[in-house]
Amino acid sequence: MQFDEIHSKHFVTLSRKPLPHTLIEQALVNMGGGGNDGMTFRKQALAAAGWEYDGLVPFAKHPDKAAEAFNRLRQAMASAETADAVLQALGAS
C-alpha cells in the first residue's frame, strides 16, 4: 500500500480530506481483522514503529514523534501484504 509522507503539521491540522495518517490507521485496523483485533494490531504496529505512548495520548501532543512513527509504518506497509509482514518489516518479533 502506498501512502503520502506524513508531516508533523498533519496532527494539528483540520481537513475535510482524510490525512495520510488517518488512512494508515484505517488500513492497519483492516489488516488486523477489524473490530477489537484490528485495534489491537493498530496499537501493536504503532508501538513497533516507535510510538511509545498509550492510547490516551493524542498524536498532536507529540507531533514529531507521531510523524516519525507513521512514516516508519508507511515504509513498512509499502512492501508488506499482511499484519505479520508489517510487524516483521518494523523489526518486531
ABEGO torsion letter per residue (X at the ends): XBBBBBBAAAAABBBABBBAAAAAAAAAAAAAGEEAAAAAAAAAAAAAAGBABBAABBAAABAAAAAAAAAAAAAAAAABABAAAAAAAAGBX
